[in-house]
Amino acid sequence: MSKHVNKVTAAGLIVALGIIYGDIGTSPLYVFSEIINGKMIEPLLIIGGLSCIIWTLTLQTTVKYVVLTLKADNRGEGGIFSLYTLVRRQKKWLVIPAMIGGAALLADGMITPPISVAAAVEGLRNIPVLHDISANTIIIIVLAILTLLFFMQQFGSASIGKMFGPIMLIWFLMLAVLGLAHISDEWHILKAFNPYYAIKLLITYPKGFWLLGAVFLCTTGAEALYSDLGHTGRANIRYTWVFVKICLILNYLGQGALLLHNTGKTFATDELIDKIPGAIPMRNPFYEVMPEWFLYPGIIIATFAAIIASQALISGSFTLISEAIRLNLWPKMKINYPSEAKGQLFIPGINTLLFAGCVGIVLYFQTSSAMGAAYGLAITLCMLATTILFSNYLVSRRVNSALIYLFLAVFLSIEISFLIANLDKFPHGGYVTLIVGGGLFAVMYVWYRARKIKNRYVEFVRLEEYIPKLEELSNDVTVPKYATHLVYLTSANNPKEIEHKIIYSILSGKPKRADIYWFVHVDTLDDPYTSEYSVEHIIPNDIIRVEFRLGFRIAPRINLMFKKVVEDLVANREVNVTSRYESQQRNNVTGDFQFVVMEKFLSQDNELPFFEKLIMRLYFWVKEVSLSEEKGFGLEQSKVQVEKFPLIVAPVSKLKLKRIYIGEEEEEEEEN
């Protein structure tokens, strides 16, 4: 476990405010608008709705994530894939909830930026001068902000990140002050702390249960608390959450007190206003609690907070995908490292995908209230996945089974209730996030399943059987030298084995003679930041195996790592890398290194079941558009030979072919 995970520092607290609470911290911008949209304001709706918010934040965010799930750290790292690495050896099927959770988080990353920024910018309508600002103008402003945000990703967020903490501190203090200013308007609002009103709303209010879909929006950022554990540490998250939760609840109480002053009125968005007699245009309660003179700075601060919320989701998506690539759950993609800051990375392909998704969401839904209809459905699936994985983590820690069943009973009932309530949003836009999440899950599943199918048919041979042949070839001066150092990437976990295709590549056809044969294997570990290597001299100065043991958050820059290994071996006089050509040996010239990457293609000679054939075809189609093997291993700067070979996973077993004899054929013709 990381020694810093429980360390509390002033800087850590500020950083935690800046990068963790953007999503959950901006929820007051749209939660109450969703609850009251199209419904007459009455005490049960407001107090009951507020009670649901308070107890959702308490049970779902505080108890499940802050108190319990944060304990499941992997060497100080958190998130759905870190949790998966802790439990994946228990049951193979746990990869399914891990993939569902990862896909749902990515889908969430496409809708959080649009809804947060749109809700902030729509505050312009509360300014009297800009009251009639058109929807198209707001859309243009939102798209401009999102375009700038995604464009800036390539430069890294280290420098801007330093400002995030102070801005979010101002944001949360603003939430608390604005809420406190209105609580005294209606002291009855404090009844919301009694869970009785939440239960009463869900049971007695007409269609009260379905309000949970709107209430759920208050806790959508809870998963980020766990995902960003590695950036700030558990203790900093727990201390800051106390402050954040107080500020959020104070603001919700203020909004509720203000709404109780409007009892009997019905507010509705443009989509509903014509369908409800007597309804008046929706006025966002968040901006209504602001004094008129504070609207300009309030909207500016809200917009900055929305941008920070978006930044956190985008950065989280990059980390999520990099982990998925290392765990073989996602195709290889180009990863850039814009700064030396820990965890700072940029994936151009994912940045483009998220940007296209965000623009599509804005253009399709156009308003934050319409986006609210699509928001939350996917993230409930992620929370359910976390519950399943965490319960298995508790099993691995030998926690009392009664406590595990209690945990499952409480949180599965809460989250399944939220899921059912959110399904009401499906026809109103929820299908968009489910389609996006489903597509992302399909990519993960195809990549994972195809690898399992391939591995069934990879043929390994004992290396010791071929050592004499390799030595003989290396010393055979009649064969032209292919390279001084020939380096193969092998997937054989057992150092005494090697893929048959590699031996075939070296010895068959035109043999590849080299002075030294290197076999390099990369082992991805369940630890996040391990970076080690071991060397086995199978035949000194002739056949060498290098094993890299890398954590799932370490980029496999094999080109640089292999150079470092060779430098260490030369320094220790374990290997002589000087060219063995006489003229170059005299001048002490280092020999050339040639990497060989084996790339598979699907052979036509296969008899696969329909489903597996579909999986393999999709896999090779995705592979075509993903990063090549050599670039995925960071070998683009090296001398690389890519060898393609057919993947015959299920050879044709019954081939109907009959031999005929020409003489017999002529005799048959004469008889006829």
PyMOL commands that set and color helices and strands:
alter all, ss='L'
color gray80, all
select helices_A, chain A and resi 10-20+22-25+27-29+31-36+43-71+80-87+92-126+128-130+135-155+158-183+187-193+195-204+208-219+222-227+229-232+234-260+273-275+285-288+292-326+348-365+368-372+377-396+401-423+426-428+430-455+463-465+467-475+500-507+558-571+582-586+610-625+629-632+662-671
alter helices_A, ss='H'
color red, helices_A
select strands_A, chain A and resi 267-268+280-281+460-462+481-489+497-499+513-525+531-539+543-551+593-602+640-647
alter strands_A, ss='S'
color yellow, strands_A
deselect
rebuild
show_as cartoon
